[in-house]
Amino acid sequence: MSSAERLEFVSVEDYLEQEEIALTKSEYVDGWVRAMTGGSNRHNQVKLNCVYLMMRQFQGQPCQVFDSDTKVRIFDDGLRRFYYPDAQVVCEPNRPTETYQDKPVLIIEVLSPSTRQHDLDEKMRAYLGIPSLQCYLILEQHQPEAIIMRRTDAGFLREFVEGIDSVIELPFLDCSLTMREIYNGVEFTPICVQESETEYEIPAGSEK
Protein backbone atom coordinates (compact mmCIF):
# COMPACT_ATOMS: atom_id res chain seq x y z
CA MET A 1 0.00 0.00 0.00
CA SER A 2 1.04 3.59 -0.46
CA SER A 3 0.63 6.40 1.99
CA ALA A 4 -0.23 10.07 2.23
CA GLU A 5 1.29 11.62 5.31
CA ARG A 6 -0.68 13.61 7.89
CA LEU A 7 1.65 15.88 9.85
CA GLU A 8 0.19 15.53 13.33
CA PHE A 9 1.71 14.05 16.44
CA VAL A 10 -0.69 11.74 18.31
CA SER A 11 -0.46 9.31 21.19
CA VAL A 12 -0.72 5.55 20.72
CA GLU A 13 -4.03 5.56 22.58
CA ASP A 14 -5.50 8.27 20.34
CA TYR A 15 -4.23 6.51 17.22
CA LEU A 16 -5.81 3.18 18.16
CA GLU A 17 -9.07 4.90 19.07
CA GLN A 18 -9.14 6.75 15.75
CA GLU A 19 -8.41 3.57 13.80
CA GLU A 20 -11.45 1.87 15.33
CA ILE A 21 -13.79 4.35 13.63
CA ALA A 22 -11.73 5.49 10.63
CA LEU A 23 -12.95 4.75 7.11
CA THR A 24 -9.37 4.38 5.90
CA LYS A 25 -6.31 2.76 7.46
CA SER A 26 -3.29 4.62 8.82
CA GLU A 27 0.14 3.58 10.03
CA TYR A 28 1.69 4.90 13.22
CA VAL A 29 5.41 5.71 13.25
CA ASP A 30 6.68 6.98 16.61
CA GLY A 31 3.86 9.49 17.01
CA TRP A 32 3.32 10.30 13.35
CA VAL A 33 0.24 9.05 11.49
CA ARG A 34 0.31 8.14 7.80
CA ALA A 35 -2.94 7.53 5.96
CA MET A 36 -2.83 4.52 3.66
CA THR A 37 -4.16 4.28 0.12
CA GLY A 38 -5.12 1.18 -1.79
CA GLY A 39 -2.77 -1.04 -3.79
CA SER A 40 -3.02 -1.94 -7.46
CA ASN A 41 -4.94 -4.98 -8.68
CA ARG A 42 -1.62 -6.71 -9.37
CA HIS A 43 -0.39 -5.94 -5.84
CA ASN A 44 -3.57 -7.31 -4.28
CA GLN A 45 -3.48 -10.46 -6.42
CA VAL A 46 0.01 -11.33 -5.18
CA LYS A 47 -0.98 -10.61 -1.59
CA LEU A 48 -4.16 -12.66 -1.72
CA ASN A 49 -2.38 -15.55 -3.40
CA CYS A 50 0.08 -15.67 -0.49
CA VAL A 51 -2.69 -15.56 2.11
CA TYR A 52 -4.63 -18.32 0.35
CA LEU A 53 -1.59 -20.56 -0.05
CA MET A 54 -0.65 -20.30 3.61
CA MET A 55 -4.19 -20.71 4.91
CA ARG A 56 -4.49 -23.86 2.83
CA GLN A 57 -1.30 -25.30 4.33
CA PHE A 58 -2.07 -24.27 7.92
CA GLN A 59 -5.46 -25.93 8.23
CA GLY A 60 -5.63 -27.74 11.55
CA GLN A 61 -2.38 -26.14 12.76
CA PRO A 62 -1.93 -23.56 15.55
CA CYS A 63 -0.37 -20.86 13.37
CA GLN A 64 -2.72 -18.29 11.86
CA VAL A 65 -2.52 -16.07 8.78
CA PHE A 66 -3.59 -12.42 8.87
CA ASP A 67 -3.94 -10.11 5.90
CA SER A 68 -3.43 -6.34 5.62
CA ASP A 69 -6.45 -5.56 7.80
CA THR A 70 -4.42 -6.54 10.89
CA LYS A 71 -1.67 -4.35 12.27
CA VAL A 72 1.64 -5.44 13.74
CA ARG A 73 2.79 -3.60 16.86
CA ILE A 74 6.51 -3.00 17.23
CA PHE A 75 8.40 -1.80 20.29
CA ASP A 76 11.71 -0.21 19.34
CA ASP A 77 13.87 1.25 22.13
CA GLY A 78 10.90 2.77 23.92
CA LEU A 79 9.16 3.88 20.72
CA ARG A 80 6.13 2.21 19.19
CA ARG A 81 5.07 1.61 15.64
CA PHE A 82 2.01 0.08 14.02
CA TYR A 83 2.19 -1.14 10.43
CA TYR A 84 -0.25 -3.01 8.21
CA PRO A 85 1.83 -5.78 6.58
CA ASP A 86 0.36 -7.29 3.44
CA ALA A 87 0.37 -10.62 5.30
CA GLN A 88 1.73 -12.05 8.53
CA VAL A 89 1.80 -15.45 10.18
CA VAL A 90 1.44 -15.67 13.96
CA CYS A 91 1.80 -18.80 16.06
CA GLU A 92 1.12 -17.04 19.39
CA PRO A 93 -1.75 -14.68 18.49
CA ASN A 94 -2.98 -11.75 20.54
CA ARG A 95 -6.44 -11.71 22.07
CA PRO A 96 -9.27 -11.88 19.50
CA THR A 97 -10.56 -8.46 20.60
CA GLU A 98 -7.29 -6.70 19.76
CA THR A 99 -6.62 -5.15 16.35
CA TYR A 100 -2.89 -5.92 16.14
CA GLN A 101 -0.41 -8.73 16.59
CA ASP A 102 2.84 -8.67 18.57
CA LYS A 103 4.59 -11.95 17.69
CA PRO A 104 4.63 -12.64 13.95
CA VAL A 105 7.03 -15.31 12.75
CA LEU A 106 6.64 -14.34 9.09
CA ILE A 107 5.87 -10.97 7.53
CA ILE A 108 5.20 -10.51 3.81
CA GLU A 109 5.25 -7.22 1.95
CA VAL A 110 4.51 -6.82 -1.76
CA LEU A 111 6.52 -3.94 -3.19
CA SER A 112 4.81 -1.00 -4.86
CA PRO A 113 6.49 1.95 -6.56
CA SER A 114 5.17 4.20 -3.79
CA THR A 115 6.36 2.13 -0.83
CA ARG A 116 9.38 0.08 -1.89
CA GLN A 117 11.91 2.44 -0.33
CA HIS A 118 10.28 2.12 3.07
CA ASP A 119 9.58 -1.61 2.79
CA LEU A 120 13.28 -2.13 2.06
CA ASP A 121 14.58 0.36 4.61
CA GLU A 122 12.41 1.76 7.42
CA LYS A 123 10.07 -1.20 7.71
CA MET A 124 12.80 -3.76 7.24
CA ARG A 125 14.76 -2.33 10.17
CA ALA A 126 11.64 -2.31 12.32
CA TYR A 127 10.46 -5.80 11.33
CA LEU A 128 13.86 -7.41 11.86
CA GLY A 129 13.83 -6.07 15.40
CA ILE A 130 10.77 -8.18 16.31
CA PRO A 131 12.06 -10.97 18.60
CA SER A 132 9.63 -13.60 17.27
CA LEU A 133 10.24 -12.93 13.56
CA GLN A 134 11.92 -15.73 11.64
CA CYS A 135 11.54 -14.40 8.11
CA TYR A 136 10.71 -11.19 6.25
CA LEU A 137 9.57 -11.98 2.70
CA ILE A 138 9.57 -9.12 0.19
CA LEU A 139 7.91 -9.75 -3.16
CA GLU A 140 8.03 -7.78 -6.38
CA GLN A 141 4.64 -7.43 -8.03
CA HIS A 142 5.80 -6.88 -11.62
CA GLN A 143 8.22 -9.83 -11.90
CA PRO A 144 8.63 -13.18 -10.06
CA GLU A 145 11.37 -11.96 -7.76
CA ALA A 146 11.73 -12.06 -3.98
CA ILE A 147 14.09 -10.96 -1.24
CA ILE A 148 14.08 -13.24 1.80
CA MET A 149 15.53 -12.11 5.11
CA ARG A 150 16.03 -15.24 7.23
CA ARG A 151 16.96 -15.34 10.90
CA THR A 152 20.07 -17.38 11.63
CA ASP A 153 22.37 -17.75 14.62
CA ALA A 154 24.51 -15.07 12.98
CA GLY A 155 21.60 -12.67 12.48
CA PHE A 156 19.37 -12.11 9.47
CA LEU A 157 20.80 -13.21 6.15
CA ARG A 158 19.55 -12.00 2.76
CA GLU A 159 18.55 -14.42 0.01
CA PHE A 160 17.42 -13.50 -3.49
CA VAL A 161 15.00 -15.72 -5.42
CA GLU A 162 13.81 -15.21 -8.97
CA GLY A 163 12.03 -17.16 -11.67
CA ILE A 164 8.55 -18.58 -11.93
CA ASP A 165 9.78 -22.11 -11.21
CA SER A 166 11.51 -21.17 -7.94
CA VAL A 167 10.30 -22.32 -4.53
CA ILE A 168 10.52 -20.41 -1.25
CA GLU A 169 11.10 -22.80 1.62
CA LEU A 170 9.79 -21.87 5.07
CA PRO A 171 11.07 -24.71 7.28
CA PHE A 172 10.16 -22.98 10.54
CA LEU A 173 6.52 -23.31 9.41
CA ASP A 174 7.04 -26.67 7.72
CA CYS A 175 5.70 -25.29 4.45
CA SER A 176 6.81 -23.75 1.17
CA LEU A 177 5.50 -21.24 -1.35
CA THR A 178 6.04 -21.71 -5.07
CA MET A 179 6.57 -18.62 -7.18
CA ARG A 180 4.18 -20.03 -9.76
CA GLU A 181 1.37 -20.09 -7.18
CA ILE A 182 2.35 -16.74 -5.64
CA TYR A 183 2.05 -15.09 -9.05
CA ASN A 184 -0.94 -17.05 -10.30
CA GLY A 185 -3.09 -14.75 -12.42
CA VAL A 186 -0.51 -11.94 -12.45
CA GLU A 187 0.41 -10.25 -15.73
CA PHE A 188 4.10 -9.35 -15.66
CA THR A 189 5.71 -6.20 -17.02
CA PRO A 190 9.08 -6.16 -18.87
CA ILE A 191 10.84 -4.69 -15.82
CA CYS A 192 10.08 -3.99 -12.17
CA VAL A 193 8.70 -0.51 -11.62
CA GLN A 194 10.81 1.30 -9.04
CA GLU A 195 9.79 4.94 -9.05
CA SER A 196 9.71 6.58 -5.64
CA GLU A 197 6.84 8.63 -4.30
CA THR A 198 7.78 11.78 -2.40
CA GLU A 199 4.53 11.76 -0.38
CA TYR A 200 5.64 8.59 1.39
CA GLU A 201 8.23 10.29 3.56
CA ILE A 202 8.64 10.49 7.34
CA PRO A 203 8.77 14.05 8.72
CA ALA A 204 12.30 15.29 9.33
CA GLY A 205 13.44 14.49 12.83
CA SER A 206 10.92 11.71 13.42
CA GLU A 207 13.38 8.92 12.53
CA LYS A 208 15.84 7.67 15.10
C-alpha positions as CSV (number, residue, x, y, z in Angstrom):
1,M,0.0,0.0,0.0
2,S,1.0,3.6,-0.5
3,S,0.6,6.4,2.0
4,A,-0.2,10.1,2.2
5,E,1.3,11.6,5.3
6,R,-0.7,13.6,7.9
7,L,1.7,15.9,9.9
8,E,0.2,15.5,13.3
9,F,1.7,14.0,16.4
10,V,-0.7,11.7,18.3
11,S,-0.5,9.3,21.2
12,V,-0.7,5.6,20.7
13,E,-4.0,5.6,22.6
14,D,-5.5,8.3,20.3
15,Y,-4.2,6.5,17.2
16,L,-5.8,3.2,18.2
17,E,-9.1,4.9,19.1
18,Q,-9.1,6.8,15.8
19,E,-8.4,3.6,13.8
20,E,-11.5,1.9,15.3
21,I,-13.8,4.3,13.6
22,A,-11.7,5.5,10.6
23,L,-12.9,4.7,7.1
24,T,-9.4,4.4,5.9
25,K,-6.3,2.8,7.5
26,S,-3.3,4.6,8.8
27,E,0.1,3.6,10.0
28,Y,1.7,4.9,13.2
29,V,5.4,5.7,13.2
30,D,6.7,7.0,16.6
31,G,3.9,9.5,17.0
32,W,3.3,10.3,13.3
33,V,0.2,9.1,11.5
34,R,0.3,8.1,7.8
35,A,-2.9,7.5,6.0
36,M,-2.8,4.5,3.7
37,T,-4.2,4.3,0.1
38,G,-5.1,1.2,-1.8
39,G,-2.8,-1.0,-3.8
40,S,-3.0,-1.9,-7.5
41,N,-4.9,-5.0,-8.7
42,R,-1.6,-6.7,-9.4
43,H,-0.4,-5.9,-5.8
44,N,-3.6,-7.3,-4.3
45,Q,-3.5,-10.5,-6.4
46,V,0.0,-11.3,-5.2
47,K,-1.0,-10.6,-1.6
48,L,-4.2,-12.7,-1.7
49,N,-2.4,-15.6,-3.4
50,C,0.1,-15.7,-0.5
51,V,-2.7,-15.6,2.1
52,Y,-4.6,-18.3,0.4
53,L,-1.6,-20.6,0.0
54,M,-0.7,-20.3,3.6
55,M,-4.2,-20.7,4.9
56,R,-4.5,-23.9,2.8
57,Q,-1.3,-25.3,4.3
58,F,-2.1,-24.3,7.9
59,Q,-5.5,-25.9,8.2
60,G,-5.6,-27.7,11.6
61,Q,-2.4,-26.1,12.8
62,P,-1.9,-23.6,15.6
63,C,-0.4,-20.9,13.4
64,Q,-2.7,-18.3,11.9
65,V,-2.5,-16.1,8.8
66,F,-3.6,-12.4,8.9
67,D,-3.9,-10.1,5.9
68,S,-3.4,-6.3,5.6
69,D,-6.5,-5.6,7.8
70,T,-4.4,-6.5,10.9
71,K,-1.7,-4.3,12.3
72,V,1.6,-5.4,13.7
73,R,2.8,-3.6,16.9
74,I,6.5,-3.0,17.2
75,F,8.4,-1.8,20.3
76,D,11.7,-0.2,19.3
77,D,13.9,1.2,22.1
78,G,10.9,2.8,23.9
79,L,9.2,3.9,20.7
80,R,6.1,2.2,19.2
81,R,5.1,1.6,15.6
82,F,2.0,0.1,14.0
83,Y,2.2,-1.1,10.4
84,Y,-0.3,-3.0,8.2
85,P,1.8,-5.8,6.6
86,D,0.4,-7.3,3.4
87,A,0.4,-10.6,5.3
88,Q,1.7,-12.0,8.5
89,V,1.8,-15.5,10.2
90,V,1.4,-15.7,14.0
91,C,1.8,-18.8,16.1
92,E,1.1,-17.0,19.4
93,P,-1.8,-14.7,18.5
94,N,-3.0,-11.7,20.5
95,R,-6.4,-11.7,22.1
96,P,-9.3,-11.9,19.5
97,T,-10.6,-8.5,20.6
98,E,-7.3,-6.7,19.8
99,T,-6.6,-5.1,16.4
100,Y,-2.9,-5.9,16.1
101,Q,-0.4,-8.7,16.6
102,D,2.8,-8.7,18.6
103,K,4.6,-11.9,17.7
104,P,4.6,-12.6,13.9
105,V,7.0,-15.3,12.8
106,L,6.6,-14.3,9.1
107,I,5.9,-11.0,7.5
108,I,5.2,-10.5,3.8
109,E,5.3,-7.2,1.9
110,V,4.5,-6.8,-1.8
111,L,6.5,-3.9,-3.2
112,S,4.8,-1.0,-4.9
113,P,6.5,2.0,-6.6
114,S,5.2,4.2,-3.8
115,T,6.4,2.1,-0.8
116,R,9.4,0.1,-1.9
117,Q,11.9,2.4,-0.3
118,H,10.3,2.1,3.1
119,D,9.6,-1.6,2.8
120,L,13.3,-2.1,2.1
121,D,14.6,0.4,4.6
122,E,12.4,1.8,7.4
123,K,10.1,-1.2,7.7
124,M,12.8,-3.8,7.2
125,R,14.8,-2.3,10.2
126,A,11.6,-2.3,12.3
127,Y,10.5,-5.8,11.3
128,L,13.9,-7.4,11.9
129,G,13.8,-6.1,15.4
130,I,10.8,-8.2,16.3
131,P,12.1,-11.0,18.6
132,S,9.6,-13.6,17.3
133,L,10.2,-12.9,13.6
134,Q,11.9,-15.7,11.6
135,C,11.5,-14.4,8.1
136,Y,10.7,-11.2,6.2
137,L,9.6,-12.0,2.7
138,I,9.6,-9.1,0.2
139,L,7.9,-9.8,-3.2
140,E,8.0,-7.8,-6.4
141,Q,4.6,-7.4,-8.0
142,H,5.8,-6.9,-11.6
143,Q,8.2,-9.8,-11.9
144,P,8.6,-13.2,-10.1
145,E,11.4,-12.0,-7.8
146,A,11.7,-12.1,-4.0
147,I,14.1,-11.0,-1.2
148,I,14.1,-13.2,1.8
149,M,15.5,-12.1,5.1
150,R,16.0,-15.2,7.2
151,R,17.0,-15.3,10.9
152,T,20.1,-17.4,11.6
153,D,22.4,-17.8,14.6
154,A,24.5,-15.1,13.0
155,G,21.6,-12.7,12.5
156,F,19.4,-12.1,9.5
157,L,20.8,-13.2,6.1
158,R,19.6,-12.0,2.8
159,E,18.6,-14.4,0.0
160,F,17.4,-13.5,-3.5
161,V,15.0,-15.7,-5.4
162,E,13.8,-15.2,-9.0
163,G,12.0,-17.2,-11.7
164,I,8.6,-18.6,-11.9
165,D,9.8,-22.1,-11.2
166,S,11.5,-21.2,-7.9
167,V,10.3,-22.3,-4.5
168,I,10.5,-20.4,-1.3
169,E,11.1,-22.8,1.6
170,L,9.8,-21.9,5.1
171,P,11.1,-24.7,7.3
172,F,10.2,-23.0,10.5
173,L,6.5,-23.3,9.4
174,D,7.0,-26.7,7.7
175,C,5.7,-25.3,4.5
176,S,6.8,-23.8,1.2
177,L,5.5,-21.2,-1.4
178,T,6.0,-21.7,-5.1
179,M,6.6,-18.6,-7.2
180,R,4.2,-20.0,-9.8
181,E,1.4,-20.1,-7.2
182,I,2.3,-16.7,-5.6
183,Y,2.1,-15.1,-9.1
184,N,-0.9,-17.0,-10.3
185,G,-3.1,-14.7,-12.4
186,V,-0.5,-11.9,-12.5
187,E,0.4,-10.2,-15.7
188,F,4.1,-9.4,-15.7
189,T,5.7,-6.2,-17.0
190,P,9.1,-6.2,-18.9
191,I,10.8,-4.7,-15.8
192,C,10.1,-4.0,-12.2
193,V,8.7,-0.5,-11.6
194,Q,10.8,1.3,-9.0
195,E,9.8,4.9,-9.1
196,S,9.7,6.6,-5.6
197,E,6.8,8.6,-4.3
198,T,7.8,11.8,-2.4
199,E,4.5,11.8,-0.4
200,Y,5.6,8.6,1.4
201,E,8.2,10.3,3.6
202,I,8.6,10.5,7.3
203,P,8.8,14.0,8.7
204,A,12.3,15.3,9.3
205,G,13.4,14.5,12.8
206,S,10.9,11.7,13.4
207,E,13.4,8.9,12.5
208,K,15.8,7.7,15.1
